[in-house]
Amino acid sequence: MRVKIGDLVFGPEEKRAINELMDNSTISEGAKCKEFESKFADFIGTERCVVACNGTATLMLVMYALRYHSAYKLRGGEKVITTPLTYIATSNAIVTAGYEPVYVDINLDDFSISTDQIKAYMEGVDDADQHRAMMPVHLMGYPCDMDEINKIAGRHNMAVVEDSAEAHGSLYKGRRTGSMGLAGSFSFYIAHNIQAGEFGAITTNDAELAGICKRMKGNGRLCYCTVPDIEQGKCPHQNMGFHPRYLHDVIGFNFKAMEYQPAIALLQLNVVNDILSKRRENVEYLNDALSTLDGVLQLPTRTDGISFLGYPMLITDKSFSRDKVSGQLMKAGIENRPIFNCIPTQQPAYAFLKKKYEGKLPNAEFVGNNGLYVGCHQYLKQEELDHIADALKSILLK
Ligand SMILES: Cc1ncc(COP(=O)(O)O)c(C=O)c1O
């Protein structure tokens, strides 16, 4: 038996949606992307949504947009507080936008950035005004403590960018992740809860930020009028002495999406609540089945309102090696992955920060060495869930 960490099943609806695009020769960003933006903003509870080609691109757009936003006007070199335990795209977006990532440690129970650690850090620095943004990550679907994060950010005029790539629909005090900061960033990568292969979205209530991101994803293009509108002289930028489609007011990227991506994602958005509750049910089933491993494994500590990316576990009994357990699970046909690692001390690309952070992020390092997750997706069958539980018990029960 092979138990996959994630799965994607294309049915007749997906095939019809893709065929329609090809039949109409509408493949580059257009009506489907717009429809997704409107429906996803409604789902998350924000006024606006801007899609892009993937979730790394959306993070980069928001971070870079802070240079042009009138409330922030970053210039490069400023500090951005973030979590050390995440997929590397979070840090990469900070660094490629020209800022310095500052890592504070996480909570072990839900892998979220520790607001106590952020406060302690901010109290100890003498350049508080250089810290201009925070990027919390709702890792594995667990929401960070957004009230505290927003309070700290408010005191220091920091932009809060929620990396919600792994948390489509997670709730924090009744609000969806991605709706509580200046902006949220989502990824619809193949293994996520809404899957499109590659696809990303920015959610925000800030019209200025949405406008900058929208222009920036098209190399800073000023004009998004339709060709007929331009030809009929309706474009507001037509008198600037140049064809409006080739006028650019910010420096940007080509991070536009294709219509195939929202065509697939929209079908899942229609049934997202079913997807999330099936995943939660699977997590609860595994929690019950594995309760005898208390003291050896830390299981998901809470399930209410959480949109689980996978079934996360922490091996707390030091006599077991995570890598060995991972290998034994693979031998039993159960795909698994580490819960990422501590970026500045365990990630080769960030080796230049190793000395600075060594020994300072014990929780993130502990998860980096002892965390792993298996699938909890909606396509798992009963016998596959039982196989996960039986395999873990036979590996870990002494
Ligand atoms: C926390 C986090 N941030 C960002 C990303 C980047 O998203 P993408 O793979 O769509 O570029 C991911 C992807 O898995 C992620 O898990």
The ligand as a Tripos MOL2 file, in Angstrom:
@<TRIPOS>MOLECULE
LIG
   16    16     1     0     0
SMALL
NO_CHARGES

@<TRIPOS>ATOM
      1 C1          4.6960   28.6460    4.1600 C.3       1 LIG1
      2 C2          4.8500   28.7460    2.6730 C.ar      1 LIG1
      3 N1          5.1110   29.9450    2.1190 N.ar      1 LIG1
      4 C3          5.2530   30.0760    0.7900 C.ar      1 LIG1
      5 C4          5.1460   29.0080   -0.0670 C.ar      1 LIG1
      6 C5          5.4110   29.2100   -1.5020 C.3       1 LIG1
      7 O1          4.3490   28.8710   -2.3390 O.3       1 LIG1
      8 P1          4.5800   28.3510   -3.8280 P.3       1 LIG1
      9 O2          5.1260   26.9670   -3.7420 O.co2     1 LIG1
     10 O3          3.2060   28.3940   -4.4210 O.co2     1 LIG1
     11 O4          5.5040   29.2730   -4.4940 O.co2     1 LIG1
     12 C6          4.8550   27.7410    0.4650 C.ar      1 LIG1
     13 C7          4.7200   26.5900   -0.4320 C.2       1 LIG1
     14 O5          4.5540   25.4730   -0.0610 O.2       1 LIG1
     15 C8          4.7140   27.5960    1.8640 C.ar      1 LIG1
     16 O6          4.4780   26.4150    2.4240 O.3       1 LIG1
@<TRIPOS>BOND
     1     1     2 1
     2     2     3 ar
     3     2    15 ar
     4     3     4 ar
     5     4     5 ar
     6     5     6 1
     7     5    12 ar
     8     6     7 1
     9     7     8 1
    10     8     9 2
    11     8    10 1
    12     8    11 1
    13    12    13 1
    14    12    15 ar
    15    13    14 2
    16    15    16 1
@<TRIPOS>SUBSTRUCTURE
     1 LIG1         1 GROUP 0 **** ****
